[in-house]
Amino acid sequence: MSQLISDIKKAKSAALILATIDTETKNGALKAMADALDENRTTVLEANAKDVLNAEKMSKKGELSDSLVKRLKVDDEKISGMIAGIRDVIKLDDPVGETISTLKLDDDLVLYQVKCPIGMIGVIFESRPDVVPQILSLCLKSGNGVAFKGGSEASNSNRALFDVLTEAAAAAGVPKDAFVLMETREDIGQMLGMHEYIDLLIPRGSNQFVQYIQNNTKIPVLGHAAGICHIYVDDEADVDLALAVCLDSKIQYPAVCNAVETLLVNNRIAEEFLPRMARLYHENGVEIRADRRSGAMVPEDVPFVDAKEEDWDTEYNDLIISVAAVDGLEEAIGFINTHGSHHTDAIITENRVKQKEFARSVDSADVFINASTRFADGFRYGKGAEVGISTNKIHSRGPVGMEGLMIYKYILIGNGQVVKDYVGKDAKRYLHEKIDLKYE
């Protein structure tokens, strides 16, 4: 048996212990993690500086994308954000043992549906070291074990964060064996084959990366393959509002999956809106890729390139936006459902009927009205942090917080009842009565 399989087996056993730990102990461990991270800022920053230096060299050779280098960088502000995320998880209710529903099958025969941890979580991610504190804190609070496999470009940062956080948690009474950090390339292949031990995989990275994970494992995968997000500016939009939202959605942080990639503009407002929007994008360093109709409305002093068919299906993760003119709401919805990745899509309009039609018809995990696509985030949704964003239609969808790490079990409490009494000619009848009673 390899060392990795041994470590994962230990973690799965430790996760069963973690699932039974009381809320006070878990919150104490989370507080210790936040305090330890605050006290070890220099350690984390020094480790990250080594990774960034190596990553920038790789980027110059074309071995690493600029977007991954951007996601890799950690500064003091980012560490403060990690600490705030951990402390927000402390405030969240402990979901373990929460009663979902209670059904009285018969007198003294009560069925409870109760939340419980999924068990052993595997997380495979590129770049972003902040994944470690985010997911570790949520897994700890929800009673799940977790095995991390980060990219080699972030190896020093991931190790520093993992050691600081798990040592603090262990000192506060949480089993350290429940957490594993994998560091070699070969570990990914082994991890994908561990369907006996790992209950759920969460990949975070590029489209190709996530698709590779989904296609090479029997383990259920929670995630999204791409973040091709759209904004449709309707002919009844507030133009100043639309300008602000469309700019923020692209430039606030372009290297992430909830940044807008395609802007759709109603023809009836395009002549008023597009020249101003194009100039704003140009002034903020955004490359415009326009279709024939929208390109005709870009001011002469604003450069743009002609959009190609593949642009409508591309996640840029960069200061690039594709722009198309459409004839109305129906065309915009059809375009989004055809070219989108079911991640986050927005409409800018003052018309309530159109708002409702867009929200009802767009088949995405997040549908926004008059707001930046960048709000699609677990922390912003009040989840404390997020384990990832899912475009799945089962289990969890959208920004996934602690609820995505939970499943449920049925607990039936009886008083000697047997099934034979409920079948046949003179069978007893089930009551199937919903009652307000918690399992304690």
C-alpha positions in Angstrom: 0.0 0.0 0.0 1.4 3.4 -0.9 1.9 6.1 1.7 -0.8 8.2 0.0 -3.5 5.5 0.3 -2.4 4.9 3.9 -2.8 8.6 4.7 -6.2 8.8 2.9 -7.5 5.7 4.8 -6.4 7.3 8.1 -8.1 10.6 7.1 -11.3 8.7 6.3 -11.3 7.1 9.8 -10.4 10.4 11.4 -13.3 12.1 9.5 -15.7 9.7 11.3 -14.4 11.1 14.6 -14.5 14.7 13.4 -18.2 14.1 12.5 -19.0 13.5 16.2 -17.1 16.5 17.6 -19.2 19.1 19.4 -19.7 22.6 18.0 -17.8 24.4 20.8 -14.6 22.4 20.0 -14.9 23.0 16.3 -15.4 26.7 16.7 -12.4 26.8 19.1 -10.3 25.1 16.5 -11.4 27.6 13.9 -10.6 30.5 16.2 -7.1 29.0 16.8 -6.7 28.7 13.0 -7.5 32.3 12.4 -5.2 33.5 15.2 -2.4 31.3 14.0 -2.7 32.6 10.4 -2.6 36.2 11.7 0.5 35.4 13.8 2.2 33.7 10.8 1.7 36.2 8.1 5.4 36.5 7.4 5.8 32.8 7.0 3.0 32.6 4.4 4.2 35.7 2.5 7.8 34.5 2.3 6.6 31.1 1.0 4.3 32.8 -1.5 7.1 35.1 -2.7 9.1 31.9 -3.7 6.2 30.6 -5.6 5.5 33.8 -7.4 9.1 34.2 -8.5 9.2 30.7 -10.0 5.7 31.3 -11.6 6.8 34.5 -13.2 9.8 32.7 -14.8 7.5 30.0 -16.0 5.1 32.6 -17.4 7.9 34.2 -19.4 8.7 30.8 -21.0 5.0 30.3 -21.8 4.7 27.4 -19.3 2.1 29.1 -17.1 -0.7 31.5 -18.0 -0.8 35.1 -16.7 -4.2 34.4 -15.1 -2.7 31.6 -13.0 0.2 33.9 -11.9 -2.4 36.5 -10.8 -4.4 34.0 -8.8 -1.2 32.7 -7.1 -0.2 36.0 -5.5 -0.9 36.5 -1.8 -0.5 39.8 0.0 -1.3 41.1 3.4 -4.8 42.1 2.3 -5.5 38.6 1.0 -4.3 37.0 4.3 -6.7 39.3 6.1 -9.5 38.1 3.8 -8.5 34.4 4.6 -8.7 35.2 8.3 -12.1 37.0 7.9 -13.4 34.0 6.0 -12.4 31.6 8.8 -14.0 33.8 11.4 -17.2 34.0 9.4 -17.4 30.2 9.4 -17.4 30.3 13.2 -20.6 32.4 13.1 -22.4 29.9 10.9 -24.7 27.4 12.5 -23.3 23.9 12.9 -25.2 21.8 10.3 -24.3 18.4 11.7 -27.3 16.7 13.2 -29.7 19.4 12.0 -33.2 18.0 11.5 -34.5 18.5 7.9 -37.9 16.9 8.3 -39.8 14.6 10.7 -42.5 12.2 9.7 -44.8 10.2 12.0 -45.3 6.9 10.3 -47.5 5.6 13.1 -47.8 6.0 16.9 -44.4 5.6 18.4 -42.8 5.2 14.9 -41.1 8.4 13.9 -38.8 9.0 10.9 -36.2 11.8 11.1 -34.2 13.1 8.1 -31.0 14.5 9.6 -28.0 16.3 8.1 -24.6 14.6 8.3 -21.2 15.1 6.7 -20.4 13.6 3.3 -17.2 12.1 4.7 -13.9 12.4 2.9 -13.5 15.3 0.4 -10.8 15.5 -2.2 -9.9 19.0 -3.5 -7.7 19.4 -6.6 -6.9 23.0 -7.5 -4.6 25.2 -9.5 -2.7 28.2 -8.2 -5.0 30.0 -5.6 -3.5 29.2 -2.2 -6.6 30.8 -0.5 -8.4 27.6 -1.4 -6.7 25.9 1.6 -8.1 28.0 4.4 -11.5 28.4 2.7 -12.2 24.7 2.3 -10.3 23.5 5.4 -12.5 25.8 7.6 -15.7 24.7 5.9 -14.8 21.0 6.1 -13.8 21.2 9.7 -17.1 22.9 10.7 -19.1 20.4 8.7 -17.3 17.4 10.1 -15.6 16.3 6.8 -12.1 15.1 6.3 -10.3 16.7 3.3 -7.3 15.9 1.1 -5.8 18.8 -0.9 -3.8 18.5 -4.1 -2.6 21.9 -5.2 -0.5 22.8 -8.3 3.2 22.7 -8.1 3.3 26.4 -8.8 1.8 27.0 -5.3 3.6 24.3 -3.4 5.4 26.5 -0.9 2.3 28.6 -0.2 0.0 25.6 0.2 2.4 23.8 2.6 2.9 26.9 4.7 -0.9 27.5 5.0 -1.7 23.8 5.5 0.9 23.4 8.3 -0.1 26.6 10.2 -3.8 25.8 10.0 -3.8 22.1 10.8 -1.3 22.4 13.7 -3.5 25.1 15.3 -6.7 22.9 14.8 -5.0 19.8 16.2 -3.9 21.8 19.3 -7.5 22.8 19.8 -8.7 19.2 19.9 -9.5 18.3 16.2 -7.9 15.1 14.8 -5.0 16.2 12.5 -5.2 12.9 10.5 -8.5 14.2 9.0 -6.5 16.5 6.8 -4.0 15.5 4.1 -1.8 17.6 1.7 -0.6 15.9 -1.4 2.4 17.4 -3.2 3.6 15.3 -6.1 2.2 15.1 -9.7 1.8 11.3 -9.4 -0.6 11.9 -6.5 -3.4 13.2 -8.8 -3.6 9.9 -10.7 -3.7 7.9 -7.4 -6.3 10.3 -6.0 -8.6 9.9 -9.0 -8.7 6.1 -8.4 -9.6 6.3 -4.7 -13.3 5.9 -5.1 -13.3 3.5 -2.2 -12.0 6.2 0.2 -12.9 9.6 -1.3 -16.6 10.5 -1.3 -16.6 13.7 -3.3 -14.1 15.5 -5.5 -14.0 19.3 -5.9 -11.7 20.5 -8.7 -10.9 24.3 -9.0 -9.1 25.5 -12.1 -9.3 25.9 -15.8 -11.9 24.4 -18.2 -9.5 21.8 -19.5 -8.3 20.9 -15.9 -11.9 20.4 -14.6 -12.9 18.4 -17.6 -9.9 16.1 -17.2 -10.9 15.4 -13.6 -14.5 14.7 -14.6 -13.5 12.3 -17.3 -10.9 10.3 -15.3 -12.5 9.3 -12.1 -15.5 7.3 -10.7 -15.7 9.7 -7.7 -18.6 12.1 -7.9 -17.4 15.6 -9.0 -18.7 18.9 -7.8 -17.6 21.8 -10.0 -17.9 23.8 -13.2 -15.8 23.4 -16.3 -15.9 27.1 -17.4 -17.2 30.5 -16.4 -18.5 32.0 -19.6 -20.7 34.8 -18.1 -22.9 37.2 -20.0 -24.5 40.6 -19.4 -27.5 41.6 -21.5 -28.2 45.3 -21.7 -31.8 45.8 -22.5 -33.3 48.7 -24.4 -35.1 49.7 -21.2 -31.8 49.8 -19.1 -30.6 52.7 -17.0 -27.5 53.6 -19.1 -25.4 55.0 -16.3 -26.2 51.9 -14.2 -25.4 49.6 -17.1 -22.0 51.3 -17.7 -21.0 50.9 -14.0 -22.2 47.2 -13.8 -20.6 46.2 -17.1 -17.3 47.8 -16.2 -17.1 46.3 -12.7 -18.1 42.8 -14.0 -15.0 42.9 -16.3 -12.2 44.8 -14.6 -12.8 44.3 -10.9 -10.9 41.0 -11.0 -10.8 39.6 -14.6 -8.9 36.4 -13.8 -11.8 34.7 -12.1 -14.8 32.6 -13.2 -17.5 35.1 -12.4 -16.0 37.9 -14.5 -18.2 38.8 -17.5 -16.8 37.5 -20.9 -19.6 38.4 -23.3 -21.7 41.6 -23.5 -25.0 41.5 -25.3 -26.6 44.9 -26.2 -30.1 45.5 -27.5 -29.9 47.2 -30.9 -32.4 49.9 -29.8 -30.0 51.2 -27.1 -26.7 50.3 -28.7 -26.1 53.7 -30.4 -26.5 55.5 -27.0 -24.7 52.9 -24.9 -22.0 51.2 -26.9 -19.8 54.2 -27.7 -19.6 55.1 -24.0 -19.1 51.5 -22.9 -16.4 50.9 -25.5 -14.5 54.1 -24.5 -14.7 53.0 -20.8 -13.4 49.6 -21.6 -10.5 51.0 -23.7 -9.6 53.5 -20.9 -9.3 50.5 -18.5 -7.2 48.4 -20.7 -9.9 46.0 -22.0 -9.5 44.5 -25.5 -12.9 44.6 -27.3 -13.9 41.8 -29.7 -17.0 43.0 -31.5 -19.4 41.4 -34.0 -20.3 43.3 -37.2 -23.3 45.2 -35.8 -21.7 46.3 -32.5 -18.3 47.1 -34.1 -20.0 49.7 -36.3 -20.9 51.7 -33.2 -17.5 51.7 -31.6 -15.9 55.2 -31.8 -13.2 55.6 -34.4 -10.5 56.4 -31.8 -11.3 53.2 -29.8 -9.5 50.1 -31.2 -11.3 46.7 -31.5 -10.9 43.4 -33.3 -13.5 41.5 -35.2 -15.0 38.7 -33.0 -14.6 35.2 -34.3 -17.1 32.4 -33.7 -14.9 30.8 -31.0 -15.0 34.0 -29.0 -18.6 33.3 -28.0 -17.5 30.1 -26.3 -14.3 31.4 -24.7 -13.5 32.1 -21.1 -10.8 34.7 -21.3 -9.9 35.2 -17.6 -8.3 38.4 -18.8 -9.0 42.0 -19.8 -10.8 40.9 -23.0 -14.5 41.1 -23.7 -16.6 39.9 -26.7 -19.5 42.2 -27.7 -22.6 41.4 -29.8 -25.7 43.3 -30.7 -29.1 41.5 -30.4 -32.6 42.3 -31.4 -34.2 41.7 -28.1 -34.7 39.7 -24.9 -35.6 36.4 -26.7 -32.5 36.5 -28.8 -30.3 37.3 -25.8 -31.8 34.4 -23.7 -31.2 32.0 -26.6 -27.6 33.2 -27.1 -26.9 32.8 -23.4 -28.4 29.3 -23.1 -26.4 28.3 -26.3 -23.0 29.8 -25.5 -23.0 30.2 -21.7 -21.6 27.7 -19.2 -24.6 28.0 -16.9 -22.5 29.9 -14.3 -23.6 33.5 -13.9 -25.6 35.7 -16.3 -27.1 39.2 -15.8 -29.7 41.5 -17.3 -29.7 45.3 -17.1 -33.3 46.6 -17.4 -35.8 48.6 -15.5 -38.7 46.5 -17.0 -40.0 44.1 -14.3 -41.7 41.8 -16.8 -38.4 41.4 -18.7 -36.5 40.8 -15.4 -38.8 38.0 -14.5 -38.7 36.4 -18.0 -34.9 36.5 -18.0 -34.7 35.0 -14.5 -37.2 32.3 -15.4 -35.7 31.4 -18.8 -31.9 31.6 -18.4 -30.6 28.2 -17.4 -27.8 29.2 -15.1 -26.8 28.7 -11.5 -26.8 32.4 -10.8 -29.1 34.9 -12.6 -28.6 38.6 -11.7 -30.7 41.7 -12.3 -29.0 45.1 -12.4 -25.9 43.8 -10.5 -22.3 42.8 -11.3 -21.6 39.2 -12.1 -18.8 39.4 -9.6 -21.3 39.0 -6.7 -21.4 35.2 -7.5 -19.3 34.2 -4.6 -19.8 32.1 -1.5 -18.4 34.8 0.9 -20.6 37.4 -0.7 -23.6 35.1 -0.4 -23.0 34.9 3.4 -21.7 31.3 3.3 -18.5 32.3 5.2 -16.4 31.0 2.3 -17.0 28.6 -0.6 -15.8 25.2 -1.6 -16.3 26.0 -5.2 -18.9 27.0 -7.8 -21.1 24.3 -9.3 -23.1 24.3 -12.5 -24.4 20.8 -11.6 -28.2 20.3 -11.3 -27.9 17.7 -8.5 -26.8 18.1 -4.9 -25.5 21.7 -5.0 -25.6 24.6 -7.5 -24.0 28.0 -7.7 -21.5 29.2 -5.1 -21.3 26.2 -2.8 -20.7 26.7 0.9 -21.0 24.3 3.8 -24.4 23.0 2.5 -22.5 21.4 -0.4 -20.4 19.3 2.1 -23.5 17.9 3.7 -25.7 14.9 2.9 -28.4 13.4 5.2 -29.3 10.1 6.8 -32.7 8.8 8.0 -33.1 7.8 11.6 -36.2 5.8 12.5 -37.2 5.4 16.1 -39.8 2.8 16.9 -41.2 0.7 19.7 -40.9 -2.9 18.5 -42.9 -2.4 15.2 -42.6 -5.0 12.5 -43.4 -4.7 8.8 -45.7 -7.7 8.7 -48.3 -5.8 10.6 -48.5 -3.2 7.8 -49.1 -5.6 4.9 -52.0 -7.9 4.0 -55.8 -7.8 4.3 -56.0 -6.4 7.9 -52.8 -4.2 7.6 -52.3 -1.3 9.8 -52.3 2.0 7.9 -49.3 4.5 7.9 -50.1 7.9 9.2 -47.4 9.7 7.2 -48.0 12.8 9.3 -45.5 15.7 9.1 -44.7 16.9 12.7 -42.5 19.6 14.1 -40.1 17.6 16.1 -36.3 17.7 16.1 -34.0 14.7 16.5 -32.0 15.2 19.7 
